[in-house]
């Protein structure tokens, strides 16, 4: 096996690795979006439970629980959006770095 064949094999391995890494970032973006939707679902459930406890019961303990669930629900959606945005920024930086690396490596005109 000569040197040119080894270089070609190394380039192939590197290309596969870079593509896998790029696809992993895409999966991470989708996971981040699913996580935001989970926070939203949980938040809406808490708010709905709180409103239901306030509206449909006369028990004082359930009223207190209802008044606790509503702000916790709002806090949950704010926390979820904050974490989503923070992670989205980090993912975007990583994706931009990978795209730049791939462009520099594979789109050079020899």
Steps between C-alpha positions, in 0.01 A plus 500: 500500500650830399476839663229640270266211584553559872427871462183420307384255769567757771296759310213253463503420871515870586212581264282230658587629848422860404166404346408298809590795720289732288203261518547470877466878526178484298365235739597722793304789351191279472548373855524857625171585329333191649621607842343845457173335401520282813548808717201661327283195551594477868442872549157492341406196706599677822311815406191302398510299822531819703208667323293183539570482873398863538188477288351158577572443870407669821766332715745756636800267461425449132462876457843551655638227274335669202660833586837322525467311171429807288824691574699176492358438152604846381843457656535165321436647155739790564768258621442273201531785251813631673667158486387450138644834391827444689547154349395620154775764508762242598381257232504773235861588585600133476315455171659812352844376600435159342360658182803726471735207553319289241496785251871562547587130481282373218418806289852614430592535138822306456 
